[in-house]
């Protein structure tokens, strides 16, 4: 299993170290091996690191509040786990998560910190009539949350969209340890 430290992850993901550490404190349970005064550096497995990265994306890029991002992560945890995004032994490879289906996550805010979700999974994409600019995409939809209506009248007017498979692939490719002349990349270690 590969473990990463905060400095390595913040460097590879181009997130400030202070921001990464804050997100880790907000979105993960306390580190069992120590705290600020213990002198032990927190180690992240792939599941923990992606959880912090996804939550950080919700806060940093989508401008959601930390409590909203925590609620969204909690709501989506069973689905993310069932689709392979929360693997403890995720193996960063040259092609990332190429064999995973493409998932697009639509997050629709509701009342009182309630969210509805629509997950579109691409089944097939094809070019229409040899025109490179026109493509036909077939997808399946999964609805979660308080408003699970499949009809157009039930769809919210606005929301946020995340290409979650692409985000995961970019994450895996970014944290993949680079082996150089001096040995393993500092900050990622295999146990």
Residue, then its C-alpha position, 0 to 999 in steps of 0.5 A: x500500500x502507498x502512503x502519502x504525506x501532506x507536503x507531498x500531496x499539496x505539492x503534487x496537487x498544487x494546493x497550498x500546504x496550509x489549505x491541504x492540512x485544514x481540509x484534512x482536519x475538516x474532512x477526515x477523523x482525527x489522526x490516531x497516531x498523533x496531533x499537532x504536538x506529537x511530532x508524527x506526520x499524518x500519512x494518507x492512503x489513496x482513499x483518504x487523500x481523494x476524499x480530502x481532494x474531492x471535498x477541497x474541490x467542492x470548497x475551493x472550485x465550487x465555493x461551497x461551505x465546509x459544512x455543505x461539502x462535508x454533507x455532500x461527501x457523507x451523502x455520496x459516500x456509499x455511491x463513491x465507494x461502490x463505484x471504486x473512488x474510495x479504494x484504500x489500495x488505489x494504484x496510481x498508474x500511467x493511465x489513471x482510471x482509464x477503465x472506469x466509466x465516465x461519471x458526471x455528478x450534478x449537485x442541486x442545492x435545496x432547503x436547509x443544507x439538503x442536496x439532490x444529486x443526479x449522476x450521469x454515467x456515459x454508456x456510449x458516445x458515437x459520432x453522428x454522420x461523420x461530423x467530428x463536432x457532433x456526437x451522440x452520447x447515451x447515458x444512465x441516470x441515478x438520482x439521490x437525495x430528497x428530490x428523486x423525480x425523473x420528470x423535467x418538472x422535478x429538475x432544479x433550475x441550477x446546480x454544480x457539475x463535477x466530472x468525477x471520473x476525470x477528477x479522480x483520474x487527474x488525482x491519480x496521475x498527479x500523486x503517482x510517485x516518480x522514481x528517479x535516480x535517487x530512489x523513491x519520490x520523497x513523501x510517498x512511501x510503499x509499505 
